[in-house]
Amino acid sequence: MPDERAAALAALAVEIEACRACPLGSQRTQSVPGEGSPNAELLLVGEAPGAHEDAAGRPFVGAAGKLLDLLLSLIGLQRPQVYVLNVVKCRPPENRDPEPTEIAACAGFLERQLALLQPVIIAPLGRHALRAFAPDAKISEAHGAPFQGATRQTPAGTTLFPLYHPAAALHNGALRPTLERDMGALARALPAARSTWRVARGGAGEASLSEIEAAAERDQLRLFESEAQ
C-alpha cells in the first residue's frame, strides 16, 4: 500500500507538470506538486509557490520554509516525516494571491492528493489555504485548534487544524510565539486525531494506521542513517 501510494503520487506529479489548464502553467518555471512521506500523518497545505519554490520545483524552500522546518522540530518532526503541498501548484506572477480560476484549475489535483494521502491531520497554512477547506472560516479565529465547523474536501476522519502561514510570522514577528504555541497544540491534538481517524475507518482503519506508523518508523530510520553518513 505505501509503495502504491508513492507511485500514484509520483504519477500525479507528472500530470501536474504537464498541466496547462490555466495561464500559470505556461508562465511558471516548474510546477510544485508537493513532497514528503506518502505515509505522513500530518499534511501541511500552503497557498501557492513563491519565487524560490518556482525555481526549485519544491514547496517551502525559502525563508518561510526554514521557519516551517524549525516549527516542526519543536514537536519532534522533520520535513521527510510530513507531507507538504500547496492549493495552487504553479507560482502566480509577483507572488500575488491566486485567482479563483487558478484555484479551480488545481482543485482536482488537490482532491486526488488528499484521497491518496488520507492524513490524520491537515494543517492549512494561512487564510487562503484554509479557504480551500472551510470557505467561511477566518484564520484569526480558527488557528491553533481542531476546526469544529463544516469543511469540504477533508477526508473522512481527518482533523482540520488551521495554522498561520510561516510567512506571516516573518512579516510580523509578534505572530511567531503564536505559531510556536499553535504547533505545540497540534502535537497535543494528534492522539485524539488518530483515534478519530481510526474510528472513521473501522477495522480497516486499525490496519491502515499500523501500516502508516510502521512506514513512518522506517522513514525515521532512513533519515537517521542518512544523517550519520
Residue pairs with C-beta under 8 A, 6 or more apart in sequence:
1 208
1 211
2 38
2 39
2 211
2 212
2 215
5 38
5 39
5 116
5 117
6 38
8 116
9 33
9 34
9 38
9 113
9 116
9 117
12 33
12 109
12 112
12 113
12 116
13 31
13 33
13 34
15 109
16 31
16 33
16 89
16 109
17 30
17 31
17 33
19 25
19 31
19 89
19 105
19 109
20 26
21 105
21 106
22 90
22 101
22 102
22 105
24 88
24 90
24 91
24 92
24 102
24 105
25 31
25 90
27 90
27 91
27 93
28 49
28 54
28 90
28 91
29 54
29 55
29 57
29 91
30 54
30 55
30 56
30 57
31 57
31 89
31 90
32 49
32 53
32 54
32 57
32 58
32 59
32 85
32 86
32 89
32 90
32 91
33 85
33 89
33 109
33 113
34 59
34 83
34 84
34 85
34 86
34 113
35 58
35 59
35 83
35 84
35 85
36 79
36 80
36 81
36 82
36 83
36 84
36 85
37 80
37 81
37 82
37 83
37 215
37 216
37 219
38 83
38 116
38 117
38 215
39 211
39 212
39 215
39 216
39 219
40 81
40 82
40 83
40 117
40 119
40 216
41 82
41 119
41 120
41 121
41 190
41 194
41 212
41 216
42 77
42 81
42 82
42 83
42 119
42 120
42 121
42 123
42 186
42 190
43 82
43 83
43 84
43 85
43 114
43 117
43 119
43 121
43 122
43 123
44 60
44 68
44 82
44 83
44 84
44 85
44 123
44 125
45 84
45 85
45 86
45 87
45 122
45 123
45 124
45 125
45 129
45 132
45 133
46 59
46 60
46 84
46 85
46 86
46 87
46 125
46 126
46 129
46 165
47 86
47 87
47 88
47 97
47 98
47 125
47 126
47 128
47 129
47 165
48 86
48 87
48 88
48 89
48 90
48 91
48 92
48 98
48 102
48 128
49 59
49 86
49 88
49 89
49 90
49 91
50 62
50 64
50 91
50 95
51 62
51 91
51 95
52 61
52 62
52 65
53 59
53 60
53 61
53 62
53 86
53 91
54 90
54 91
59 65
59 84
59 85
59 86
60 68
60 84
60 166
63 167
63 170
64 165
64 166
64 167
64 170
65 166
67 166
67 169
67 170
67 176
67 179
68 79
68 84
68 125
68 166
69 78
69 79
71 166
71 179
71 180
71 183
72 78
72 79
72 81
72 82
72 183
74 180
74 183
74 184
75 183
75 184
75 186
75 187
76 187
78 223
80 219
80 222
80 223
81 216
81 219
81 220
81 223
83 117
83 119
85 110
85 113
86 129
87 98
87 103
87 106
87 110
87 128
87 129
87 132
88 98
88 102
88 103
88 106
89 106
89 109
90 102
90 106
92 98
92 99
92 102
97 128
98 128
103 132
110 132
110 153
111 153
114 122
114 153
114 154
114 155
115 155
118 155
118 158
118 208
119 155
119 158
120 158
120 159
120 190
120 193
120 194
120 197
120 212
121 158
121 159
121 160
121 161
121 186
121 189
121 190
121 193
122 133
122 154
122 158
122 159
122 160
122 161
123 161
123 162
123 163
123 186
124 130
124 132
124 133
124 160
124 162
124 163
125 163
125 164
125 165
125 166
126 139
126 163
126 164
126 165
126 167
126 168
127 138
127 139
127 165
129 165
130 137
130 139
130 142
130 162
131 137
132 153
133 147
133 151
133 152
133 153
133 154
133 160
134 142
134 147
134 149
134 150
134 151
134 152
134 160
134 162
135 152
136 149
137 147
137 149
137 162
139 162
139 164
142 149
142 162
143 162
143 163
143 164
143 178
143 182
144 162
144 163
144 178
144 181
144 182
144 185
144 186
145 161
145 185
145 189
146 159
146 160
146 161
146 189
146 192
146 193
147 159
147 160
147 161
147 162
151 160
154 160
156 200
156 201
157 196
157 197
157 198
157 199
157 200
157 201
157 205
158 193
158 197
158 200
159 189
159 192
159 193
159 196
159 197
161 186
161 189
161 193
163 179
163 182
163 183
163 186
164 175
164 178
164 179
164 182
166 179
168 175
168 179
169 175
169 176
169 178
169 179
194 209
197 205
197 209
198 205
198 206
198 209
199 205
201 208
201 209
